Amino acid sequence: MSGKERVVARAEWLPGGNLWWSQFKVTLTNVSGTVLDNPVIAFEIAPDQQVNNGYGLDWVQKGTTLEGRLVAEKRRIPDGESREFTVGVTGNGKALGPLPHGFKVNGLCADPSREREAPAVKPSLEPGEWDVPRALFVDFNAWPTPKCTTYLAECGVEGFFLGSLGAIPRGDRKVYWGGCMSVTDSEDAREHSGDATVSPYNRVDIQALQARGGTAILSFGGASSVPLETEETQVQKIAALYEAILRNYGARHLDFAFEESFLEGTAGPARHLAALSLLRDARPELKLSYTLPVEVVSGAPEGFSEVGLRFLRALARSGIEPSLINGLFKASGHQASQEADAGFSRALQGMHRHLSQAFPKWEAPKVWRRMGACLTLGEAPPGRAAALEHLQRWVALAREKNLGCVSGGNAARDRSQGYGFAKLLTKPGGLSDVPRGSSLQEPFRHALGLIEAAAALERKARDG
């Protein structure tokens, strides 16, 4: 294992700061294969940045370099585990400066390795903003067991929504992968508990994904899952379960994909809001996403549904500002291209209007940055060329609006059929021999195609 892979350091702004004062948190993950004892940690800050003590690292400053050791209770880092520390930053009312960089642990590079090409320009994020611009949904219970480290190398996205996590109806009021008491890893045929608070299922892959610079987004709910809040009535227990799941998988991103049937109630959403308020207090660094249905058909209401908008307003009243509000777009490919494009644009504008109403303190650019588009579309226009042209326009519109995230799914389903995007494009005879019922019969629904198309178009434009 090379030196740069032994320990990985990732820095992020903590919520609650402003342009006069804030804090960044650094998470050190040990992937060396052995225990790390009392390491020397060093990193660089900007020349004009003023820093002050946080917690977790005893450091001294030498020019633009901060160097020190972890406090006593954090000094021992077993393999596969993480330790965190914070540092305060004093701003000038106009800017805080960049996050630290150039991390070294015991003299070896600890910056995350990037196996994918980084965008030419990466916008700076204010504290609390979403930091996963392209992502794929992965059915984590799929067979064979999904390996996101492989997906990361293949498709070059920044992260994955991993689902679905949910409770068992009239069960023990815990959260399980796919609502199953047990799950089996196809790699070694071992059966594991499905209880996400303690299960080792695919945990090593998630840790490796994040050590390589990818992001695991734990996704709760969805059409096939039961929200915990419908089963557990004690708010403190709900918050404690979410905290335990985050700790078990070393994750910092949560997504809640609530169906309208859940949002139409009152008790479940109220418990959720109360529990998330407790969780945010315990985990101020948490990146929180909500995925809510949006229609993209002629004559349908623009933006979120009435119950979705009601939930967004309840979020705002509770003081919860999500990092991302993801619109789940369900459109029919039978529409003409111009009609579908216009519908997508109207739906985005409707989302923007609804979020501006729910969070009136957000300025228009911030609303766009907090919006996401998850494309799970119906039948595509006929032919691969038409589908790609259609896709290109939609991705371009999302970029024009500076959306916080563009995503699609389901990567595990499509990849298990043996088709990456490159094979889809170059396959002789097009889609004629793709199995009937496959999502690849509808290129718009092909998750890897959705995101890889954007990457391919970027490379083509750059390389000429």
Secondary structure, 3 states (H helix, E strand, C coil): CCHHHCEEEEEEECCCCCCCEEEEEEEEEECCCCCEECCEEEEECCCCCEEEECCCEEEEEECCEEEEEECHHHCEECCCCEEEEEEEEECCCCCCCCCCEEEEECCEECCCCCCCCCCCCCCCCCCCCCCCCEEEEEECCCCCCCCHHHHHHHHCCCEEEEEEEEECCCCCCCCEECCCCEEEECCCCEEEECECCCCCCCHHHHHHHHHCCCEEEEEEECCCCECHHHCCCCHHHHHHHHHHHHHHHCCCEEEEECCHHHHCCCHHHHHHHHHHHHHHHHCCCCEEEEEEEEECCCCCCCCECHHHHHHHHHHHHCCCCCCEEEEEEECCCCCCHHHHHHHHHHHHHHHHHHHHHHCCCCCHHHHHHCEEEEECCCCCCCCHHHHHHHHHHHHHHHHHCCCCEEEEECHHHHHHCCCCHHHHHHCCCCCCCCCCCCHHHCHHHCHHHHHHHHHHHHHHHHHC
